[in-house]
Amino acid sequence: MPTSPLMDVPLLRGHAPYTLAGFAAFRSVIDTDGAVPAKFKALFAAVAAIDRRHLCLARRELARGVGLGLTSVEATAGLIVLASLRGEAAALDFAEVIAASFAAIDAPAPQPLPTAAAGEAVANFAAYFGTIPAPLAQLLRLNPAAADAYYLMRRGSIDANPLSPKYGELLLLTILAAGYSPMAVTHVRGARLAGATDEEIAEAVLCAVPSAGIAAWMAVGAMLAPPDESGAA
């Protein structure tokens, strides 16, 4: 049975067998290969832990991923996504976790920073979202340079992510589930468009449970309802 330090807390062992049984069942999904490979679920869980500021959990999960064959390049996907979704502090925390988790990291030479051509951000937003979301429309109106910055970071998180587009979307979705974010609906759609099944989406969301509890599932689970006979979700 998969374990965690929580399983060894005496008060829980003595008073909360149902809670521990449920937790162990969640861990069995997260810790083993399923619809999503276990090494990626370890990465997803580690990044969700950073989102919730649980550094010890992040270290433990990433170390588990390394033991399952996760590479430093794959782990970099978490660093990229955290920089975009959660900012400098979260990304720097995860950079330290990565550095401590791998015996050696062979980083490539620094690359020149790209720039956004005129109209590139608008075209990207329209292609990805199907329209220009209201917050981005206002950013384009009020500060076009910041809109270009958003586009570049969005492109880095999905289009230039070391993971495949599908797993990049699932990683984004895990972080958003951990933060109970309404943005999750966008990335449920994005994951499906990238080829993810609902079973894969479900496992990705469940990777947020160790750090964010079952509320992480409740924030996203209803979005996975199958379409009714009319075709409406």
Secondary structure, DSSP 8 states (H G I E B T S, - for coil): ----GGGG-HHHHHH-HHHHHHHHHHHHHHHS-SSS-HHHHHHHHHHHHHHTT-HHHHHHHHHHHHHTT--HHHHHHHHHHHHHHTHHHHHHHHHHHHHHH-S--------------TTHHHHHHHHHHSS--HHHHHHHHH-HHHHHHHHHHHHHHHTT-SS-HHHHHHHHHHHHHHTT-TTHHHHHHHHHHTT--HHHHHHHHHTTHHHH-THHHHTTGGGG----TTS--
